[in-house]
Amino acid sequence: MRTPLTLSFVLFALSLTSYAQESTHNLDGSGKVLVNNEKVEVVEYLGKPEGNVCGVGEHYHDAHLTVALSDAKVLLTSTEGEQQSAEIPSGAAIWFDEGTHSAVNEGNKDTKFLLVYLKE
């Protein structure tokens, strides 16, 4: 199957560059930037149980691809207060349009996500 091999290659390539860059993505200091060049920005987020998943409190993201590196149970809350709970398996890749939300780890294990922002 082509998808797991492609994902494995991307994760391998990211691991080679993850030690070279030590900055954060959000104004709140969350998210570790692994790659930032003229084509892409890749940000790693770690979430503790009952903690934030991809930013502190309500926050904004540009359109991006999220890749789950762990199983996760996440509660997303929109700016209008609408809530959606989602169980996300490790290895899932999900496209998100730009928007503002809060995201909380509802599970009992740490979560790990990569957010991939394409630059035009």
N, CA, C and O of each residue as an XYZ file, in Angstrom:
480
protein
N       0.840     -1.173      0.000
C       0.000      0.000      0.000
C       0.886      1.238      0.000
O       1.879      1.273      0.727
N       0.571      2.211     -0.761
C       1.432      3.369     -0.980
C       1.375      4.393      0.171
O       2.399      4.992      0.499
N       0.218      4.600      0.780
C       0.069      5.635      1.790
C       0.971      5.424      3.012
O       1.661      6.364      3.405
N       1.000      4.224      3.638
C       1.889      4.063      4.799
C       3.356      4.312      4.475
O       4.077      4.885      5.292
N       3.809      3.892      3.299
C       5.196      4.109      2.921
C       5.472      5.602      2.779
O       6.500      6.094      3.245
N       4.551      6.324      2.134
C       4.716      7.764      1.968
C       4.740      8.451      3.319
O       5.601      9.295      3.565
N       3.795      8.099      4.213
C       3.758      8.694      5.541
C       5.033      8.366      6.309
O       5.577      9.228      6.999
N       5.513      7.142      6.198
C       6.751      6.759      6.878
C       7.924      7.598      6.395
O       8.752      8.033      7.196
N       7.998      7.829      5.079
C       9.069      8.641      4.526
C       8.998     10.072      5.052
O      10.017     10.645      5.438
N       7.788     10.652      5.070
C       7.615     12.022      5.569
C       8.049     12.104      7.026
O       8.773     13.023      7.408
N       7.614     11.153      7.838
C       7.979     11.172      9.258
C       9.479     10.994      9.442
O      10.070     11.634     10.313
N      10.110     10.134      8.636
C      11.553      9.960      8.697
C      12.261     11.263      8.346
O      13.188     11.678      9.042
N      11.828     11.901      7.277
C      12.450     13.160      6.857
C      12.281     14.225      7.925
O      13.200     15.003      8.181
N      11.115     14.265      8.546
C      10.883     15.251      9.604
C      11.771     14.985     10.815
O      12.251     15.919     11.457
N      11.988     13.711     11.122
C      12.816     13.395     12.285
C      14.254     13.862     12.082
O      14.939     14.193     13.050
N      14.713     13.892     10.841
C      16.071     14.340     10.570
C      16.246     15.833     10.814
O      17.340     16.287     11.148
N      15.172     16.595     10.648
C      15.276     18.046     10.799
C      14.755     18.533     12.146
O      14.912     19.712     12.465
N      14.146     17.672     12.936
C      13.495     18.125     14.159
C      14.480     18.666     15.190
O      14.086     19.455     16.048
N      15.712     18.275     15.133
C      16.671     18.731     16.126
C      17.313     20.067     15.750
O      17.962     20.701     16.582
N      17.136     20.484     14.529
C      17.812     21.685     14.060
C      17.066     22.977     14.377
O      17.685     24.037     14.463
N      15.741     22.908     14.552
C      14.953     24.112     14.717
C      14.223     24.066     16.052
O      13.548     23.079     16.344
N      14.341     25.091     16.855
C      13.752     25.119     18.183
C      12.922     26.379     18.390
O      13.235     27.173     19.277
N      11.894     26.583     17.611
C      11.020     27.729     17.830
C       9.601     27.232     18.037
O       9.313     26.053     17.826
N       8.710     28.130     18.450
C       7.322     27.758     18.651
C       6.457     28.419     17.594
O       6.861     29.395     16.961
N       5.268     27.877     17.412
C       4.383     28.324     16.347
C       3.388     29.383     16.825
O       3.310     30.461     16.236
N       2.647     29.099     17.857
C       1.592     29.998     18.313
C       2.138     31.098     19.201
O       3.198     30.951     19.810
N       1.407     32.203     19.272
C       1.790     33.298     20.159
C       1.825     32.847     21.611
O       2.556     33.412     22.424
N       1.031     31.827     21.937
C       1.009     31.329     23.317
C       2.207     30.438     23.634
O       2.325     29.942     24.755
N       3.096     30.227     22.665
C       4.300     29.439     22.905
C       4.118     27.951     22.694
O       5.054     27.178     22.900
N       2.922     27.534     22.285
C       2.699     26.105     22.074
C       3.141     25.700     20.678
O       3.197     26.527     19.768
N       3.445     24.460     20.522
C       3.839     23.933     19.218
C       5.307     24.144     18.933
O       5.812     25.265     18.998
N       5.985     23.064     18.620
C       7.408     23.116     18.284
C       7.553     23.044     16.766
O       7.103     22.081     16.144
N       8.169     24.041     16.178
C       8.368     24.077     14.734
C       9.492     23.103     14.381
O      10.621     23.245     14.850
N       9.164     22.113     13.547
C      10.152     21.129     13.128
C      10.787     21.498     11.798
O      11.984     21.297     11.595
N       9.972     22.043     10.886
C      10.445     22.452      9.567
C       9.763     23.767      9.228
O       8.554     23.914      9.408
N      10.547     24.725      8.736
C       9.980     25.984      8.275
C      10.855     26.480      7.139
O      11.949     26.999      7.355
N      10.345     26.308      5.908
C      11.086     26.777      4.747
C      10.119     27.481      3.801
O       8.997     27.791      4.200
N      10.517     27.734      2.586
C       9.674     28.491      1.655
C       8.454     27.699      1.179
O       7.536     28.288      0.610
N       8.421     26.399      1.394
C       7.321     25.565      0.891
C       6.371     25.061      1.966
O       5.184     24.872      1.699
N       6.879     24.836      3.189
C       6.060     24.180      4.211
C       6.504     24.580      5.609
O       7.671     24.893      5.843
N       5.549     24.562      6.531
C       5.868     24.676      7.957
C       5.223     23.478      8.639
O       4.037     23.214      8.445
N       6.000     22.755      9.437
C       5.518     21.581     10.152
C       5.696     21.837     11.637
O       6.788     22.161     12.104
N       4.593     21.685     12.375
C       4.589     21.997     13.799
C       4.137     20.767     14.579
O       3.138     20.136     14.232
N       4.874     20.431     15.628
C       4.551     19.297     16.490
C       3.849     19.806     17.753
O       4.292     20.770     18.377
N       2.760     19.149     18.114
C       2.034     19.483     19.337
C       1.920     18.248     20.210
O       1.580     17.168     19.727
N       2.202     18.405     21.490
C       2.052     17.347     22.479
C       0.951     17.767     23.443
O       0.931     18.910     23.899
N       0.033     16.851     23.760
C      -1.070     17.174     24.661
C      -1.161     16.190     25.807
O      -1.131     14.977     25.599
N      -1.272     16.710     27.010
C      -1.473     15.897     28.213
C      -2.965     15.619     28.393
O      -3.790     16.375     27.880
N      -3.335     14.544     29.115
C      -4.744     14.303     29.402
C      -5.384     15.539     30.056
O      -4.818     16.137     30.971
N      -6.565     15.900     29.568
C      -7.329     17.066     29.998
C      -6.641     18.388     29.657
O      -7.085     19.450     30.092
N      -5.570     18.324     28.889
C      -4.844     19.529     28.490
C      -5.147     19.905     27.053
O      -5.927     19.242     26.369
N      -4.524     20.972     26.614
C      -4.685     21.463     25.248
C      -3.995     20.535     24.260
O      -2.999     19.890     24.587
N      -4.538     20.477     23.041
C      -4.022     19.568     22.025
C      -3.155     20.290     20.992
O      -2.112     19.770     20.598
N      -3.570     21.475     20.550
C      -2.867     22.133     19.441
C      -2.813     23.648     19.610
O      -2.810     24.377     18.618
N      -2.771     24.114     20.808
C      -2.746     25.535     21.116
C      -3.436     25.741     22.454
O      -4.235     24.901     22.869
N      -3.148     26.829     23.131
C      -3.708     27.074     24.455
C      -5.049     27.786     24.319
O      -5.145     28.840     23.691
N      -6.101     27.182     24.927
C      -7.423     27.792     24.883
C      -7.933     27.948     23.463
O      -7.616     27.148     22.582
N      -8.734     28.995     23.249
C      -9.237     29.275     21.909
C      -8.117     29.886     21.083
O      -7.460     30.830     21.521
N      -7.898     29.348     19.888
C      -6.787     29.787     19.041
C      -7.143     29.602     17.571
O      -8.110     28.917     17.239
N      -6.361     30.213     16.705
C      -6.599     30.211     15.261
C      -5.535     29.385     14.546
O      -4.368     29.376     14.937
N      -5.963     28.688     13.484
C      -5.042     27.990     12.588
C      -5.360     28.374     11.149
O      -6.527     28.507     10.780
N      -4.314     28.553     10.333
C      -4.502     28.589      8.890
C      -4.891     27.182      8.446
O      -4.759     26.234      9.221
N      -5.367     27.031      7.211
C      -5.682     25.708      6.671
C      -4.439     24.822      6.776
O      -3.321     25.281      6.544
N      -4.646     23.546      7.129
C      -3.497     22.664      7.351
C      -3.912     21.198      7.314
O      -5.094     20.865      7.402
N      -2.922     20.340      7.184
C      -3.084     18.900      7.305
C      -2.617     18.506      8.696
O      -1.511     18.860      9.106
N      -3.457     17.770      9.430
C      -3.072     17.245     10.734
C      -2.796     15.752     10.586
O      -3.598     15.020     10.006
N      -1.652     15.303     11.116
C      -1.296     13.887     11.126
C      -1.180     13.457     12.587
O      -0.377     14.002     13.344
N      -1.995     12.469     12.973
C      -1.969     11.952     14.345
C      -0.822     10.971     14.500
O      -0.714     10.005     13.745
N       0.033     11.219     15.479
C       1.131     10.296     15.766
C       0.827      9.440     16.995
O       1.663      8.656     17.443
N      -0.380      9.604     17.532
C      -0.854      8.791     18.644
C      -2.368      8.675     18.521
O      -3.004      9.494     17.857
N      -2.943      7.666     19.153
C      -4.397      7.624     19.267
C      -4.817      8.801     20.130
O      -4.092      9.187     21.047
N      -5.978      9.373     19.849
C      -6.412     10.536     20.617
C      -7.928     10.604     20.677
O      -8.624     10.211     19.740
N      -8.420     11.107     21.789
C      -9.832     11.470     21.935
C      -9.824     12.962     22.211
O      -9.307     13.410     23.234
N     -10.405     13.735     21.288
C     -10.287     15.191     21.320
C     -11.671     15.825     21.349
O     -12.570     15.403     20.621
N     -11.840     16.838     22.192
C     -13.061     17.643     22.218
C     -12.748     18.975     21.565
O     -11.961     19.765     22.087
N     -13.381     19.226     20.397
C     -13.227     20.489     19.682
C     -14.411     21.389     20.013
O     -15.558     20.942     20.010
N     -14.129     22.654     20.297
C     -15.179     23.629     20.580
C     -14.994     24.819     19.657
O     -13.924     25.427     19.621
N     -16.051     25.154     18.903
C     -16.001     26.288     17.982
C     -16.171     27.593     18.751
O     -16.492     27.588     19.939
N     -15.952     28.712     18.058
C     -16.126     30.026     18.695
C     -17.584     30.260     19.080
O     -17.871     31.080     19.953
N     -18.512     29.540     18.432
C     -19.938     29.664     18.761
C     -20.341     28.739     19.906
O     -21.502     28.738     20.316
N     -19.398     27.952     20.427
C     -19.682     27.054     21.542
C     -20.136     25.665     21.130
O     -20.435     24.834     21.988
N     -20.194     25.397     19.824
C     -20.560     24.052     19.362
C     -19.413     23.096     19.671
O     -18.249     23.404     19.415
N     -19.755     21.924     20.228
C     -18.729     20.952     20.600
C     -18.862     19.676     19.787
O     -19.963     19.242     19.446
N     -17.710     19.087     19.486
C     -17.661     17.817     18.767
C     -16.538     16.990     19.369
O     -15.400     17.450     19.468
N     -16.861     15.771     19.769
C     -15.860     14.850     20.287
C     -15.464     13.900     19.163
O     -16.318     13.400     18.430
N     -14.149     13.653     19.033
C     -13.662     12.784     17.964
C     -12.592     11.844     18.494
O     -11.701     12.251     19.240
N     -12.692     10.578     18.096
C     -11.631      9.616     18.382
C     -10.794      9.500     17.120
O     -11.301      9.135     16.059
N      -9.520      9.810     17.240
C      -8.621      9.872     16.095
C      -7.548      8.800     16.254
O      -6.799      8.823     17.230
N      -7.459      7.862     15.314
C      -6.447      6.814     15.444
C      -5.070      7.312     15.001
O      -4.957      8.184     14.139
N      -4.052      6.752     15.592
C      -2.680      7.054     15.183
C      -2.529      6.770     13.694
O      -2.994      5.741     13.204
N      -1.883      7.674     12.981
C      -1.684      7.528     11.551
C      -2.733      8.233     10.712
O      -2.574      8.345      9.497
N      -3.808      8.714     11.339
C      -4.853      9.414     10.582
C      -4.314     10.744     10.062
O      -3.523     11.412     10.728
N      -4.750     11.110      8.875
C      -4.404     12.396      8.275
C      -5.719     13.115      7.971
O      -6.578     12.575      7.274
N      -5.874     14.340      8.498
C      -7.138     15.075      8.396
C      -6.857     16.490      7.911
O      -5.982     17.174      8.443
N      -7.606     16.927      6.893
C      -7.477     18.308      6.407
C      -8.437     19.200      7.181
O      -9.604     18.854      7.361
N      -7.941     20.362      7.645
C      -8.758     21.362      8.324
C      -8.649     22.685      7.569
O      -7.551     23.144      7.254
N      -9.801     23.290      7.284
C      -9.798     24.646      6.743
C      -9.409     25.609      7.857
O      -9.430     25.243      9.032
N      -9.053     26.844      7.490
C      -8.681     27.818      8.506
C      -9.840     28.032      9.464
O     -11.006     27.887      9.095
N      -9.503     28.379     10.701
C     -10.559     28.630     11.668
C     -10.040     28.749     13.087
O      -8.864     28.524     13.370
N     -10.958     29.108     13.965
C     -10.664     29.288     15.382
C     -11.428     28.239     16.188
O     -12.603     27.981     15.924
N     -10.764     27.644     17.160
C     -11.385     26.629     18.015
C     -10.560     26.461     19.283
O      -9.497     27.062     19.435
N     -11.067     25.639     20.182
C     -10.233     25.104     21.260
C     -10.271     23.593     21.097
O     -11.250     23.049     20.586
N      -9.214     22.912     21.526
C      -9.121     21.461     21.394
C      -8.503     20.898     22.667
O      -7.392     21.270     23.045
N      -9.229     20.000     23.325
C      -8.812     19.443     24.611
C      -8.680     17.929     24.491
O      -9.513     17.273     23.866
N      -7.634     17.383     25.091
C      -7.390     15.946     25.134
C      -8.348     15.333     26.152
O      -8.167     15.506     27.357
N      -9.352     14.625     25.679
C     -10.320     13.965     26.563
C      -9.867     12.574     26.994
O     -10.511     11.945     27.833
N      -8.781     12.096     26.436
C      -8.299     10.753     26.748
C      -7.451     10.733     28.010
O      -7.269     11.753     28.675
N      -6.934      9.543     28.326
C      -6.107      9.390     29.527
C      -4.631      9.169     29.187
O      -3.840      8.785     30.049
N      -4.264      9.417     27.916
C      -2.870      9.295     27.477
C      -2.447     10.567     26.756
O      -3.285     11.322     26.263
N      -1.134     10.796     26.699
C      -0.609     11.936     25.955
C      -0.956     11.805     24.472
O      -1.078     10.699     23.946
N      -1.112     12.952     23.810
C      -1.349     12.965     22.369
C      -0.164     13.619     21.671
O       0.572     14.410     22.262
N       0.000     13.268     20.396
C       1.058     13.870     19.585
C       0.525     14.046     18.168
O       0.076     13.092     17.533
N       0.585     15.290     17.687
C       0.107     15.626     16.353
C       1.156     16.432     15.606
O       1.910     17.200     16.204
N       1.195     16.250     14.286
C       1.955     17.130     13.401
C       0.947     17.925     12.591
O       0.024     17.348     12.017
N       1.110     19.242     12.536
C       0.296     20.088     11.683
C       1.187     20.587     10.552
O       2.256     21.150     10.794
N       0.741     20.377      9.322
C       1.522     20.708      8.134
C       0.817     21.834      7.400
O      -0.293     21.666      6.897
N       1.482     22.998      7.344
C       0.958     24.170      6.670
C       1.705     24.338      5.351
O       2.930     24.458      5.333
N       0.954     24.347      4.240
C       1.557     24.566      2.932
C       1.647     26.052      2.669
O       0.713     26.797      2.964
N       2.760     26.487      2.118
C       2.944     27.898      1.783
C       2.771     28.052      0.287
O       3.245     27.224     -0.491
N       2.099     29.099     -0.110
C       1.858     29.306     -1.555
C       2.815     30.308     -2.127
O       2.759     30.604     -3.320
